Each structure stands twice: as structure tokens, then as C-alpha cells.
Amino acid sequence: MRDKIYIIIISSIFLILLVWSPVAALLEKLGAVNFEDNQNQKSPEKIYENVPLADFLNKLEQGKANLDNLYTNYLPAYNKLVNFMQNIESSMQMSFVDMLAKPVSNTPEIPVIITERSANLEKIESELPEDTTQEEAPPVMPQFTAVFVGEEAHRRFYAIRPYDFLDSVLKLDHESLYNNMRHQVDGINRIIAANQDVNFYLYIGKTIQDTDYFNQIIPNELSTADMFNEFMDSIEGAAGKDYFKIDTLEDRLAKHWRTDHHWNSTGSYDVYKDIINMVRANTPEIGEPIQVREIKEYPEIQMRGSYSALSGFQNFYEDFYVYAYDLPNQSTRRNSMRSREAEYDAGNFNNPSNIFLDHYSNYYHDRRTYVHNNNTGRNLLIIGDSLTYWSAWLIAANFDVTHVYFPWDGQTIDYNKYIEENKITDVLMMVYSQAGIFNVYGYCRYEQLRTE
């Protein structure tokens, strides 16, 4: 009898856990309850192409990822338990990182001084150390210690000392990455050639792996700098093309969240200015970049980004902050920029149960259309990914109507028909290099923009 009671209790617990997550997700979707957004999103581990039943297999992989996301986001106490275990692991990793870190007493200080943030954007000031070496002496290279701290299906993650940031490297070999890159080049050039009545612009979110200094920091991994440069050179017919400037380590630390693959507010404002100035060269009627009104700081929030969440490494973090702007008149609330500014100001996210809460994705509401009464005569289509979350609404402030399309939605569009129906005058493709150039996650498929 006792064994039966034990079996019934254990079975009941498993049954409750089995149905809890889908029921909780359904109730939240219906608006009956609200749960903290844990921002756990897993992509399919495999992408099938040019094989029998590819569509079926991809749907199966997506279903597995959706099931994983369902239970990691809604299972009771899941995040607290994971955070507890990862905290123990991170403490052990940090001891190992410190043990391996080499003394840097003979290394120049990194030429970046973090200063008080101000509205004139002097958040990061560069100050090179005085050159005290003799003219014939070779330059002293900075010393780095890159320690592997975790991986997921597509990337490995490293903790970089002595500058305390995380970064990722792609796991695919050079040949696979190169073939993916050439495939993406063909896709973008096809889209550009399909409609010569619009101005097509390209902006790529560069990663540290795409830079010339990458192997100085992580010497045992593959640099993608040569493929990045070939990709940019191979795009034909664009009205303008540019990329996110992290060509020095100083730029990486100043413009990127230290534990995330997205740019921070400093970086997003630089991106905005890059893009507006690129477009203004052809259509000056869109006006100049708008100015920053203030910098909102949230020192109580420890920003641990996507690299931290995916690797489980907790020891590196920074204060969260956001640039605020006075945007031009917006047509309707439905088609305007919205954020959780009031909730952040009230301290609602100061102590989330999930320390890896994705503040980058959480702060601004995702919109697919922005309408301003600017009377520029310019309507913009942005083809983008998550990099647009902190940039699309700001870029839209210089146009009349802006539409945002994500290739990952799985929605196929008739490119020329969409341009005609929405009176598009300009197209901006703004994508992260790991997705837009190398498509390692499988969702950045330009085939979804049909041009027949």
C-alpha cells in the first residue's frame, strides 16, 4: 500500500509539471495571468537544406525548440534552480580564469577611460598612454587570456581577461562558412537587382570574429575577417553599404554590451547616425540625425546578456543604461515607438528572479510599422533581425512610414509587390553578420523574399 501511495504521489508531481507549462502559457496568452518574461529562446539545432523531406524535418526541429522554450520559460522555479547551479559553476570557472590570467604589469593600459555619461555623448573617451618606449623598440602587444566557458549548438563562448567581457566564435569550419557566405551574397544581389526603383542600403552588424585583431585575443579559433571583407566587396548595385565599427578593441568595449552580441545605446546611436548619413547622401530630405535628450541610467540593474545566458557564466556584468530621445510627431500609438521606460524607472526589473533577463529585448516593444508625420515623401522597408530592436524605431524617426520585416518569421513575401503596395522608396537590410552573412542559425533565408 505504501508503495502505491509513493507511486501515486510521484506520478502526480510529474503530471502537474507536465501540464503546468502549456497551461500557464495558454493562460498568459489569453491575458488571464502574467509571468516574468525569462527571455529563454532556443533556436533549432539543425537546419536541413537540399535533402528529402527538408520542410518536414525543419518543422520537427522547430517543434523541438518550441517545446524546449515552453518548459524553460514556464516551469516553476526552473530559473532559480538553474541560476543556483550556474552560480556555483561560474565561481569555479572564475577561479580557473584568474589562475590562467597572465600578469599584465608590462602591458599598456587599454586606451579607454569610462567617464561620466553626458548628453553630448562623451560616454567613452579614448586616451592613449604616453609612448615611453625607444623608437627602435618593438611595440608591446596587449596580453589577453581567453578561457572557454561554454557552448551551444552554433557557438563557443570565451571569457576575456583582463578586460572582463564575453564573446563568441562560430563552430563551423572555414569551408562551410565560406559556402554560406557566397550563398547569402547571391541572395542579396538577387534582391537588389529585382527592383531598381528603390534605393537599397546594406548595414552589417560586425562581430569581433570578423575583425583583424580577433586572433590576438582568441588565437586558437578561426577568424572570419577575410570572408567578411569578401562579402562586403561582393555586394553589387547597392545605393550604400556600411558596417558596425568595432575595428578596435576600444570600440568593442564602448559600443557593445560586454556580455551580449547586441550593441548598447552608445553603439545603437552610432549605427543610427551611420545609416541616416548614408541615406542622406542620396536623399537629403530625410534630415539630419536627431539628438540625444538624456541618458537614463539604471545602476541597480546588472546587465548580463545573451553570452552570459547561453554560457551560464555569471561573473561579468555592467550597469544597464538607455539613451532617450525626443522623437517627431507619431501618427498613432499603434504605429509608434513604445518602451517599458516607466516600469524600469519604477524599479520593476531591478531584481528579476532570472538574473539573465534579456534587458536588451525587454526594454523596447517590438513593432512592425512606424508612422511619423514628417512629410519627407520617403517610406522605408527594413529587412532585419534582433539588431533592429534598438535601432529601427530611431531610424524610422527620419521617414514617413517604416515597415520592418524579419526573415525568421517564416513569412514569404513578394518583394516587388510589397514595395508597390506600401509605396516603399528605400530598403535597408540591417542584419547581424553571424546570421546575415553566415546564416549559422538557419533563419536568415533571403529566399523568403520572392522576386520572380
N, C-alpha and C positions, 0 to 999 in steps of 0.2 A: 504493500500500500504506500509505504514511504517513497519507494522508487517511482511509483506512478505520479505522486504529488510533485516530486522533483522534476520529472519529465514534463508534466503539465506546466509548471512554473517556467522552466527554461524555454519551452515551446512558445508560451505566451509572450515572453520577453522578445524572442526573435520575431514573432508575428507582429508585435507592436512596432518594433524597429523597422520591419519590412514595409509596413503600410504608412508609417508616420511621415516619411519624407514626401511621397507623392500626395498624400492628403494635405500636408502643410503647404506644399507648392500650389495645389489647386485652390486652397482657401485664400492664399495670398493673391493669386491671380484674380480671384473673384472680389477682392477688396475686403474680405471679412477679417483678416488679421494682417499684421505687418511683422516681418522678421528683419533682423540686421542683415544688410547685403554683404555677404562674405567675399564676394567677387572671385570665387573659385571657378575658373573656366578652363577646362581641359580640351585641347584640340584632338582630332583623330590621330592615332599613332601612325596610321598608314594611309597613303593615297594611291589608288590604283588607276593607272592610265594605260591605254592600248593593250588591255587584256580582256578576255571574255568575261562578261558579267561585271564590268567595271562599275557601272552605276549602282548595281545591287550591292557590291562589296563596299563601295564608298558609303552608301546609306547605312550598311551594317556597322561600319567603323564609326560613323557619326552617331548612331544609336548607342553604341558602347560609351562614347564620350559623353553623350547627354545623360546616360544613366549614372556615370561617374559623377558628373556635375550635380545631379539631383541629390545624391546621397551625401556628398561632401558639403553641400550648401544648407541642407535642411535636417541632417541627422542630429539629434540632441547631443549637446556637449562635445560634438566632434572636434570643433576648432580648439576648444580649451584643452582637450586631451592631446591633440597634435602639437599645439603650441608648447605644452609642458615637455613633451618628448623632444621637440626640436630645440628647446632652450637648453636642455642637457647636452644634446649633440653639438649645438653651436658653441657652448662653453668649452667642450673638448676640442672642437675644431680651432677655436681661437687660440687655445694654448699651443696647438700644433703650428698655427700660423706664426705666432710670436716666436716660437722656438726656431723656425726656419728663417725668419726675417733677418737679413744681414745688417750689421751696423752701418749707418749712413752718415757717420761723422765727417767723412771726407767727401760727401755729396752735397752739391749746392742745394739750398732750399728751393722747393718748387716755386717758380715765379708767379705765384698767385697769392694775393692777400685778401682775405674776406673782410670786407668793410661794412659799415652800417648801410643798409639799403635805403635808397632815397628815390624820389620820383623822377630824377633826371637819369635814372638807370645806371648810376655808378655803383652797382651792387658788387661787381667784381673788378678790381683794379689790378693790372699787371705791373709788377715792379721787378725787373731783372736784377739779380745780385751783381755787385760790382765785380768786374773782372780783375782778379788779383794774380792770375797766372802769367807767366812769362810768355812772350809772343810765340816762341818756338815750342812751347809745351803743348801736348795734345789735349783736347777738351776732355773734361771729366764728365762721363756719362752718368745720369742718374741711375741709382740701383733700385731694382724692383724685386719683390718677391710675390709671385703669383701662385697661389695654392688652390688646388681643385677642391671645391666644397659641395658639389652636387651636379646632377644632370637630369634631363628629361628626354623625351623621345628625339628631339632635334638638336639640342644644345648642351654644352658643358658650361659650368659656371665656376668662376675664379674670384677669390678674394685677393685684392691687390694691396700690398703694403709697400711703403709706409704711408700711402695717401688714402687708405681706408675707403675703397669703393669696390663694387662688384661689377663684373662684366661677363659677357657670354661669348662663346665661339660655336660656330656651326659644326656639326659632326660629320656631314657629308664629305666625301673625298673631292679633290680638285676637278676630276673629270665630270662627276655628277653635277657639281655646282656650275661648271662652265656650260654644260649642255642646257641646264635650266636657264642660265643667263641668256644664252643665244635664243632660246625659245621665247623668253619674255621680250627680248629686243624685237623679234619678228612680230609678236602680238601688238606691241606699242606702235611700231612703224605702220602696221596694217590699219590701226585705228586713226593715226594721224592722216594717212593718205586717203582715208574714206571720206573725209569732209574738209575741203579746203575753204569753206565759207566761214569757219570759226578759227580763232586763234588758239592753238593748242600749246599748253605750257607743261613742263615736267619739273617736279621738285622731289628729290630723293632724300629720305632720312638716312644719312650715313651712319655707320656703326664704327666702333673702334677697330674691328677686324678689317674694315675697308681702308684703313689709314696706313701711311708709310711707317709709322712708329710702332705699329702693333707688335711686331716681333721683338722689339726692345723690352716690351712689358711681359708678353707671353711667348717666349721664344720657341716652345715645342709644339705650337699649333700652326695651322695653315693660315696665311694671310690671304685675304680676298682683294687686296688693293689693285692688283693687275686686272682682275675681272671687273671691278667697279669702274676703273678708268676706261676699259674697252667698252663697257655698257654705255657710259655717257657719250663716248665718241661715236657710237653706232646708231644713236637715235637721230633720225633724219626728218627734216621738214617741220620741226617744232618752232613756234614763234619765240620760244625762250626755254632754257633749261638751266637748272641750278641744283645745288645740294646743300644740306645742313653742314655748316662749317665747324667740324671738330678736328681740324687738321693739326692741332697741337693738344697735348695733354691738358694744358690750361683751359682750352675750350671745352674739352670733355667734362672737366670738373665744374666749370662755370655754367654750362648750358644744359647739362643733363642731370636728372636726379641720380644720385650716387649709387642707388641700388635698383634702378629701373631702366628699361630700354626706351622710355619716352623722354622727350625734352621737358625741362621745367619751365617756369614762367619767363625766366630770362631767355631761354632758348626759343620758346614759342613766339616771343615778341621779335626776336631776330629773324625767325622764319617768316613771320608776317611781313616785316619790312623787306626782306629779300623778295618775297613774292609780289607784293604791291609795286615795288620799284621795277621788277622785271616786267610786269604787265603795263605799268605806266609808260615804259619806253615806247610802246605801240599805241596805247590808248590813254593819254594823259587825263581824260575826262573823269577817270575813277578817283582822282585826287591823291593827296599825299597820305602816308600812314598816320593814323590818329595817335595821340599821345597818351601815355600812361597817366591816370589820375592819382593813384596811390598804390602802395604795396601793402597788402594785408598779410600780416604775419600771424602764425598760429604756433607759438613756441611750445605749447602743451602737447602738440601732435608730433609723434615720432614717425617720420615718413620712411617706411620700409616698402620698397617697390616690388615689381614683378620678379626681379632676380632673387630678392630675399624670399619671396613666397614660394617660388619654384624650387629653390635650392634648400630652403629651410634654415638658411644662415641668418641669425637674428642680430649679430653684434654690431653691424654697421647701420647707421640711420642718420637722419638730419631733420631739422625743423621744416615743417610744411609752410609754404607761402604762396601767394597768388597776386598777380598784377590785376588791378581794377581799372576800368576804362569808362569814359562817358561815350556811349555808342549813339549814333544818329537815330532819328525817329524810326521806330519799328512799327510795321503795319498792324500786326495783331499779336496777341500773347501766344497764340498757337504757333506762329512763324517767327518767334523772337528767341534770342538767347536767354536761357534760364539756368540758374545755378542753385546750389544748396548753401549759398553765402550766409543766409540768416541762420541756418542750422549750425554751420561751422562757427559763426560768431557767438552763438548761444552755448557753444561747448558740447554739442550733442555727439561729436565724434572724437572727443578728447581721450576717452578710454574705451575703445571698442574691445569686445571680447576676442576678436580676431586681430592680433597685432599686425597682421599683413593686410589689413583692409586697404583696398586699392583706392587711395585718395585721388589719384590722377583720374580714374574713371568715375569716381563717386561725386566729385565736386560739381561738374557741369552736366546738365541734362543733354542727352543725345537728341539732335534734331536733324531732320532730312530736308527741311526747307526753311530759308530765312528770307524775310521780305523787309526792305528798307525803302523809304520814300526819298531816294537820293536823286532821281531823275538824271541818271547818267546814261541811260539807254543801253547799259551793259548787264547781261544776265549770265551767270556763271554756273557751270556744272563741275563739281569736284568729284573726281574718282579717287577714293581714299581708303584708309584703314584707320586704326585707332589713333594714329598721329593727328587726325583731324579734330579729336575731341577738344583740344586746347587751341585750335587754330582756325577751324572752318568758320565759326561764328564771328571771329575777328576779321578774317578776310572778307566775309560777307558784308561787313560794315561799309565797304567801298563800292558795293554793287547794288543794283536794284533788287534782283531776285537771285538767290543762290540755292541750288539743289545739290544734295550730297548723295552719292551712290557708292555702296560698299560691294565689291565683288564677292565678299564672303557670304552675302545674303542668300546666295543660290538663285537669285532672280536674274533671269536673262532679259536684256533689253535690246530693242532695235535702236542702235546708236543714232543713226541719221533721223529716224522718226522721232526719237526723244528730243533731239536738237530742234527739229522743226516745230513740234508741238509746244515746247516750252520756250521758244524764241531765244535759244542759247546763242550767245555771241562769243563766249570764251570757255575753254575747257582746261581745267587744271588737274593733272594727275599728281597726287601727293601721297607717296607710299614709302614705307619702311624698306630698306634695302633687302633685309632677310626675306621679306615677303614679295616685294615688288620686283626685285632683280632675281633672286634665287628661288623664290616660291617654295621654301622648305616646308611650309605648313600646309601647302596644297590648296589654300582658299583663294589665292590671288590669281584667278584664271581669267585672262583677258578674252578668252573665247566666249565668256558670258556677255560680252558686248558685240552683238552681231552687226556685221557691216555689209552683208550681201545686198 
